[in-house]
Amino acid sequence: MQKQYIREILMSGRWRAYTIIIETYISEIEELKPALFKMWLAKELEMDESKINVNSLYSALKRRRENQLKKQQKGSENINKCRDKNQSTSSFIFSNPDVIEKISRLTEQ
């Protein structure tokens, strides 16, 4: 997103402002961590550092991590369900047309 737009939503105090910041600058915040990222973001957006709430940055980052964890867990549950269906414990044995039975079913008397 454009820096100007992010700056405007941050200054206006709109909800989801920090979520948008996290999504836009995810690589930077993971590298710098929220406290240093606050200083970097203030310089990046050319605004006063006191206007950025570090606690809101922490909360938005935590929500993002929780959502990713839920998605990973949900994905692994779906994979496990598919595996369970494919690994059924059926005693049925498929016949093989290439193998001729050696035991005849008819017995002469």
VENVEN-V877420 format. One record per run of one state. SS is the DSSP state (alpha for helix, beta for strand, coil for the rest). FROM is the first residue (numbers start at 1). LEN is the number of residues. Records with the same first field share a line. If there is no record, write none. Layout:
BEGIN
SS: FROM-LEN + FROM-LEN
END
This chain:
BEGIN
coil: 1-2 + 13-4 + 25-1 + 46-3 + 52-2 + 87-23
alpha: 3-10 + 17-8 + 26-20 + 49-3 + 54-33
END
